[in-house]
Amino acid sequence: MIKSIWGLHMADIDAVSPIEDGFIAIGWPAMGDLSKLPKNRESFKAQMSAKYSDVKAGAIPVKAGVLFRFANEMEVGDMVVYPSKPDRIVHLGVIDSDYKYVFEFMDSYPHRRKVKWLRQMQRAEFSQSALYEIGSAITLFQISTHADEFRAALDGRAIVDQELDDEAAADVSIQVQESTEDFVIKRLKTKLSPYDFEKFIAHLLTCMGYYARVTQQSSDGGIDIIAHKDELGFEPPIIKVQCKQTLDPIGRPKVQELHGAIEAGEHGLFVTLGQFSAEARAYDRTKPNLRLIDGAALVELIYNHYEKFDTRHKLLLPLKRAYIAGSAPEVAD
């Protein structure tokens, strides 16, 4: 009986060898023979630190944990799911040996286990949410949410309910969107100083077709950016921008302060990484020359104008345009 189901990525190894020779493998050759290390995670982390000094301290527990699980937690009889990217085939098999250290000249994947491959299936034969689970960014991971689906696939049973799969595709789409939004917000929060965040917003406004300049630090009177449509800044409307690099909610008093700094014929723009309180939103609705941009709206603006970003800002936010599954629109009878 299958106890555990493991997912494994072998990105830098050719897709054919593991299938033809019946094995799975992971890298980190400088770790040496893992069977000679004490069977605890601390010894694996110490070895990783000693052999790979370029690995960041925060990444060591994850990478050492993958090696520990491969050597000590996987068992003969466990199921393996190997999604091969080059041919878009999902290979299903069962572990057929204990851990072995197979060192060969220039071999970057010496940590191995024999596998008896039993089935290979097209990715399209699985539900969208199951594909999302085996798309994990980690090299080795346990499959739990869709374990029954992969067991059924191994046994040759039907695995996908089309109606449920459509719903799952929409759910996955939402997860991807939320994950990307979280990534953008986190980068803007942690990789920039407050002043650099103001310069980022000014660059975004420039990409939107405005001329924008950041005011001097500590002497802006609450106004961080001045933006306008003409090059000299004489033609209306003049837009005064306040930026808050915070995830805390912005209340009505802060929004009122910005509006108080706006003169006749000018507009106010308040940008934050977080959200605005209900009272702040209510106040905004009464002021036609005021706009509030929260984190979600900021990310949407970034998406819309990302292609115009300069290289420095694209390196800050490395994004790639892609199409993801969504729910089909309802058609009226």
Buried (B, 14 or more C-beta within 10 A) or exposed (E): EEEBBBBBBBEEBEBEEBBEEBBBBBBBBEBBBBEEBEEEBEBBBBBBEEEBEEBEEEEBBBBBBBBBBBBBBBEEEBBBBBBBEEEEBBBBBBBBEEBBBEEEEEEEBBBBBBBEBBEBBEBEEBBBBBBBBBEBEBBBBBBEEBBEBBBBBBEEEEBBEEEEBBBBBBBBBEEBBEEBBEBBBEEBBEEBEEBBBBBBBBBBBBBEEBBBEBBEEEEBEEBBBBBBEEEEBEEEEBBBBBBBBBEEBBBBEBBBBBBEBBEEEBBBBBBBBBBBBEEBBEBBEEBEBBBBBBBEBBBEBBBEBBEBBEEEBEEBBEEEEEEBBEEEEEEEE
